[in-house]
């Protein structure tokens, strides 16, 4: 069976970079950090998104069977949702510069999200699935896609529509979480090659909180703090399991961790700006940790990319 040379999971890089860029924007307001840093990171996120999007579309035209196999894969089949999710996150990057571009990307992203998530979820409802294939990638179509749709609409000033998507994502998350946790507790451990995908497990609570803050700016509701707290607890659990989670040699799939890390950082900074005392304390180490981790992944990814481009010396 043909395999994709550019898997949809690579779009996870856009999630981490765009979230980090948003965090630097907020750091400029909170701590007076240079605004140019955030805009440069967001520009990089936009360029990576555009390059991946064009390359994936070309791949779909040239090798449709390989892309079809990815869509039908029991685990990787959820990752094409990242095309729409990354598009919706780019909306927040371009919004201060062009509302027309932001609306165009929002329309494209939400249409792609609904088309894919309804097709994918409908396929799942038909049954025949192996319980061992129940991994956090299942969050991407119905949870992450709805949360990022809500965030984009909130940024554009349409919170009434955004709350609809937030509700769809929230209750989808609650329905899926117990199934995924049950899978993790089973006798058969998650294979080493699939463990980087567990990074997605840390994202739902903080992505939900991030979207909520886009719909209700400057809010410090106790539900937001509860979501942020759950997300931070999950990240601490990831640190505790670091050696086990990191048994797989470096691969771009490790960018799966960055959506939750970046979203937790954005939430902390927004809550700190809203005057929440605990957020003022925790925002600093979370921000530093996010920069260190995402920066490390960026360097390793560049190293991997150039190692594949350069010819190998002959023995």
C-alpha positions, 0 to 999 in steps of 0.5 A: 500500500502506498504511504504519504511522504508528507503525513497530515500530522506535520501540520502539528508544527503550525499549531505549536508555532502559532500558539507560541507567537500568540503567547509572545504577543501577550507577553509584550502586553504583560511584560513589555517584551519586544512585539517583533518576536511574536510577529516573527514567530507568527510569520514563520507559522504562516509560512510553514502552513502555506508550504505544507498546505500546498505540498499536501494538496499537490500530494493529493493530486499526484498520489490520491491512493496514498492520501486515501490510505491515510484518511482510512487509517484507524489511528492516522485517519484523524490527523487530516483534521489538522489541515483545517485546525491549522488554517483556523489558527492562522486566522488569529495571526493575520487578523490584526493585518487583514479582516478580509484574509481572516474571514477567508481563512475562517470560511475555508477552515470551518468548511473543511472542519465540518466536512471532514469531522462529519465524514470521519465521525459518521465512519466511526459510528458504523462500528468495526473499530479495534479498541487498541486504535483508540488514541488521542488523535480521535480528539482532532476532528470533533474536539480541536476542530470545534474549539479552533472554529470557536476561537476564530469566530470569537476573534472576528467578533461573532461569539454567538456563533462561536459558543455553538462550536465550543459546545460541540467541542466540549461535549465531544471531549467529555464523550471521548476522554473516558474511552481514551483513558480506558485504552491507556489503562489496558494491559497492552501498552501504547506502541513506542512509535505511537507514543508521541501522539499521546501529546494530544491528550494534554490539549483539550482542556487548555484549548477549550479555555483558550477558545473560551477566552477568545469568546469572552476576552478578559474573563477570569471565570472559575471554570476557566481556572478549572480548565487551565488547572486540569491542563497544567496537571496533565502537563505535569503528568507528561513530565513525570512520564517523560522517559516513557513517552520519549522512547521513540527517536525524534520525529516530527510527530513530537509536535503533537505536544505543542498544541497543549503546551502553547495553549496552556501558555496563552491561557496563563498569560491572558489570565495574568492580564485579567489580574488572576494572582495564581496566573501571574505567578505560574505564567512565567515558568509556563512561558519559559518552559514552552519557549524551551520545548518548542524551540528545541523541537524547531531546532531538531526539526530543522536538523532533520530536514537539512540532514535529508536534503544534504547528500550522505557521504559515501563509505 
